[in-house]
Amino acid sequence: MAAIGFELKKSLKKDSLISYLKVYGYSSILSAGAWMISIIAVIFVGYISITSSKSFKETIEFQLIVTYAFMLSSSFLLSAFLQLPLTRFIADRLYEKKREEVLPAYFGSILVSLIFGGVVLSFYVFYLFPNKSIYFKALVVGVFLIISLVWLSNVLASSLKRYKTVVFSFFFTYSLIVLLVYFFKKSEGFLLLSFFIGNFILFLILTFLILKEFPSNSLISFKIFNPKKFYWRLAAAGVFYNLGVWIDKIIFWYHPLTGYYLNENLRASIVYDLPIFLAYLAIIPSMAIFFFRLESDFTESFISFYDSIISGKSLFEIKKYKNLMNKNIRGIIREIIIIQTIINIFIYFSAGYIFDKLNIPRLYLDLFHILLIGATLQICFMTMMALLFYIDKRIETLYLSLIFCILNAVLTYLSINLGPEYFGYGYAVSLLISFIISLFIVREKFARIDYETFMLQK
């Protein structure tokens, strides 16, 4: 995504408050747009549905289905397995000046995801909704699949230089979803139908942008699935990391003390879902900082470091770019912690007022504060993971993802059994431990990066 980072950095040449707001606004959409805008749209759709048709249960059911769709697409379906390998495959082809292989790999991944996801989801949806109509079940499968396809297309779309068009397409399609609710409100599953149509249009727009950016004579290729060349460790790291992000929610859904059945086999947690949702919204500014600083300042020094080695520059030049790279890493972490700490302090003192305005019981305040700390640590951990991906430390990222997933599962389960006053500590503590371990690994790897670059290459 270096290209988009450099394009955003050009906007800062004006050095004005407006330019900073624009850059970080675009960064927040590009880094978190897929789930941020959709969540906000789901809230609006739910509000419109409840006020217009008074169908509270159907609205909650719709919101849960969308939540399950994001959970399945990012953790369990083939799209989660393919995200990092597809990103790496495309990056390698671009480095080799083989841009014509990008589009066939993209469509090959889409086709395999459709076939695999369609089969798996059909069985899962019949389990979730055994008494619903075939039409409703087909809509649910469609929503699950289209979210997976948008997830995959966003891998490429978020790196395009036409970032303004990408951002506009998200706003346009999710605004369209809100409008479509009015037209389909008398039909069965009208909320799901509106959501599917909007996301299908979004997928078509993103695919069209990718077609224009990466023209090719062939349409579909399955080279990425070559067992001998497939990036298995990256795929496993992606699955375990995303599963780690969702495992605490799943445990709260299905634990008898905290979960409940909303409809047939669809479960939720009235205790956990809303506080964690609000905590994730609170870290959007840090997501923007993470995306922009990583893809501009760090990437620039990273490229300069390796260019100096490839072009045979002096040791002094190589050390200079290495030091600059390490300085940028410290700057990213420091900036995220400072900005998010300021936001957390503001939220801490205003959370009671916000909860009152949203009619949320103050009983959730302590849990929300813990989850907010956990979400902040998640951004820091994600930064460390991204840095390790940059220098191709696949084994380290796989182990870290696995550690995070196991810790979050075990500690979350223990926290529930310890009682309500410990809810959320499993998530926060697992990320604290994972972040500290990753911090030491990043520090060691970047301190030795010049040695490993020269001495450990096969």
C-alpha positions, -999 to 999 in steps of 0.1 A, spaced: 0 0 0 30 23 -3 15 41 -33 -16 52 -14 6 62 15 27 85 -7 -4 99 -24 -19 108 10 14 123 21 13 148 -8 -19 163 7 1 173 38 24 197 19 -1 224 26 6 219 63 -28 231 74 -54 218 99 -78 210 70 -52 190 51 -44 170 83 -81 163 89 -86 152 53 -55 129 53 -65 112 86 -101 111 75 -92 92 43 -68 70 63 -95 60 88 -118 50 59 -91 31 40 -79 13 71 -113 6 88 -138 15 62 -152 -20 55 -164 -24 91 -166 12 103 -190 25 77 -210 -7 77 -215 -7 114 -226 30 114 -250 21 85 -264 -9 104 -272 14 133 -290 38 110 -308 10 93 -318 -4 127 -331 29 139 -351 35 107 -365 0 108 -376 2 144 -392 37 140 -410 29 108 -421 -7 112 -417 -12 149 -400 -46 142 -375 -46 171 -368 -84 170 -363 -84 132 -339 -55 135 -318 -71 162 -318 -103 141 -305 -84 111 -278 -67 131 -267 -101 145 -266 -116 110 -244 -88 98 -221 -93 128 -219 -131 121 -211 -123 84 -181 -102 94 -170 -128 119 -173 -156 94 -157 -137 65 -127 -125 86 -121 -156 106 -135 -189 93 -142 -186 56 -116 -189 27 -114 -151 25 -97 -150 59 -73 -178 47 -65 -159 15 -62 -122 26 -25 -123 35 -14 -148 8 -33 -127 -19 -16 -95 -6 18 -111 -7 12 -128 -41 2 -94 -56 32 -76 -40 56 -102 -55 41 -99 -89 43 -61 -88 79 -63 -77 86 -87 -107 68 -62 -130 41 -88 -138 11 -66 -133 -9 -87 -158 -10 -116 -132 -27 -95 -105 -62 -95 -120 -64 -133 -128 -52 -140 -92 -79 -118 -78 -107 -134 -98 -93 -169 -91 -95 -161 -54 -130 -147 -58 -142 -178 -76 -127 -203 -51 -142 -183 -22 -176 -183 -38 -176 -221 -44 -161 -230 -10 -181 -204 10 -214 -212 -8 -212 -249 2 -201 -243 38 -225 -214 44 -255 -233 31 -251 -260 58 -244 -234 85 -274 -212 76 -297 -243 77 -284 -249 112 -289 -213 123 -324 -209 108 -340 -244 105 -375 -230 104 -370 -200 81 -381 -200 44 -357 -209 16 -358 -173 4 -347 -160 38 -319 -186 40 -307 -177 5 -306 -141 15 -285 -149 46 -261 -169 25 -259 -141 0 -251 -116 27 -224 -138 41 -208 -144 7 -209 -107 -4 -192 -96 28 -164 -121 20 -161 -108 -15 -160 -72 -4 -133 -82 22 -112 -97 -6 -117 -69 -30 -107 -44 -3 -73 -60 -2 -66 -45 -36 -89 -15 -35 -74 0 -4 -40 2 -22 -53 20 -53 -42 56 -59 -79 65 -66 -84 65 -28 -110 93 -31 -132 71 -54 -128 41 -30 -139 62 0 -168 77 -20 -179 42 -31 -182 31 6 -202 62 15 -224 59 -16 -233 22 -13 -240 23 25 -261 54 21 -280 35 -6 -286 7 19 -302 31 42 -325 44 14 -333 9 2 -348 0 36 -378 23 27 -385 6 -6 -383 -30 7 -397 -26 42 -429 -46 34 -410 -77 20 -396 -106 40 -360 -100 50 -362 -64 37 -332 -54 58 -311 -83 45 -321 -76 9 -312 -39 12 -278 -48 28 -271 -74 1 -279 -51 -28 -258 -22 -14 -228 -45 -8 -231 -61 -42 -230 -27 -58 -199 -19 -37 -182 -51 -48 -189 -42 -85 -175 -7 -81 -143 -20 -63 -139 -47 -90 -143 -21 -118 -116 0 -102 -93 -30 -99 -100 -39 -136 -89 -4 -146 -58 -4 -125 -46 -40 -134 -56 -48 -170 -48 -83 -182 -54 -106 -212 -64 -135 -190 -93 -134 -166 -88 -162 -141 -57 -179 -127 -51 -203 -99 -13 -199 -96 -18 -185 -61 -32 -220 -50 0 -239 -61 6 -260 -30 44 -258 -34 44 -220 -37 14 -211 -15 21 -189 15 8 -213 41 23 -196 71 8 -162 61 -26 -179 56 -24 -196 90 -13 -163 107 -42 -145 91 -67 -171 103 -54 -173 139 -51 -135 142 -87 -129 130 -99 -158 151 -82 -143 181 -100 -110 175 -134 -128 175 -129 -156 200 -138 -136 231 -171 -125 214 -179 -161 204 -172 -174 240 -195 -146 254 -222 -156 229 -221 -193 237 -212 -193 274 -244 -202 294 -238 -173 319 -234 -145 293 -251 -157 260 -287 -160 250 -307 -173 220 -322 -145 200 -339 -167 174 -336 -205 170 -298 -210 170 -287 -174 166 -269 -163 198 -257 -130 212 -244 -115 245 -263 -86 258 -235 -80 284 -206 -79 260 -217 -69 224 -225 -32 229 -194 -23 251 -170 -39 227 -187 -23 198 -183 12 214 -146 4 223 -138 -4 187 -154 29 175 -132 48 200 -100 35 183 -108 47 148 -84 78 152 -56 54 161 -64 32 131 -60 63 109 -26 71 125 -14 35 122 -24 33 85 -10 67 74 23 66 94 30 30 85 23 34 48 41 67 43 69 75 68 79 40 77 75 26 41 97 55 27 125 47 51 120 9 46 123 13 8 153 36 11 171 11 34 168 -18 9 174 4 -21 207 15 -5 217 -21 -1 207 -31 -37 224 -1 -52 256 -8 -33 256 24 -11 282 28 17 277 13 51 272 48 65 242 53 41 227 19 50 230 26 88 214 60 83 183 45 67 182 17 93 183 43 121 156 63 104 134 32 100 138 25 138 130 61 146 98 59 125 88 27 143 92 44 177 73 75 163 44 54 152 40 36 185 45 68 205 19 87 184 -7 60 187 -2 57 225 -3 95 230 -34 101 208 -53 72 221 -45 80 257 -59 115 252 -90 100 236 -94 74 264 -91 100 291 -118 121 274 -140 91 270 -134 80 306 -148 113 320 -176 116 294 -187 79 291 -214 83 318 -230 112 298 -226 93 265 -242 62 280 -271 82 294 -278 98 260 -277 64 243 -299 49 270 -272 24 279 -272 13 316 -242 26 335 -237 -9 347 -216 -15 316 -192 14 323 -165 -6 341 -165 -33 313 -164 -6 287 -133 10 303 -115 -24 303 -124 -31 267 -112 4 257 -78 -4 271 -79 -38 253 -88 -22 220 -59 3 224 -35 -26 230 -50 -43 199 -39 -14 177 -4 -16 192 -2 -53 187 -15 -49 151 12 -24 145 39 -49 156 24 -76 134 24 -53 104 61 -44 109 70 -81 111 50 -88 79 70 -60 62 103 -78 69 88 -112 60 89 -128 95 63 -154 88 71 -178 116 71 -151 142 38 -137 130 23 -171 130 34 -178 166 22 -144 178 -12 -149 162 -15 -184 178 -4 -170 212 -30 -142 210 -58 -166 199 -51 -191 227 -46 -165 254 -78 -147 245 -98 -179 245 -84 -192 278 -84 -159 297 -118 -149 284 -133 -182 296 -116 -179 330 -128 -143 334 -164 -153 328 -162 -180 354 -146 -156 379 -176 -133 378 -190 -101 361 -163 -79 377 -137 -97 357 -155 -95 323 -132 -80 296 -100 -87 314 -93 -118 294 -94 -98 261 -73 -69 276 -47 -91 294 -42 -114 263 -34 -84 242 -11 -69 268 9 -101 269 9 -105 231 19 -69 226 49 -71 250 61 -103 234 58 -88 199 75 -56 211 106 -76 221 106 -95 188 103 -64 167 130 -47 187 154 -76 181 146 -81 144 150 -45 135 182 -42 155 196 -71 135 179 -62 102 212 -52 84 230 -84 96 201 -107 86 197 -90 52 234 -96 43 242 -128 61 210 -149 63 198 -147 27 198 -180 8 
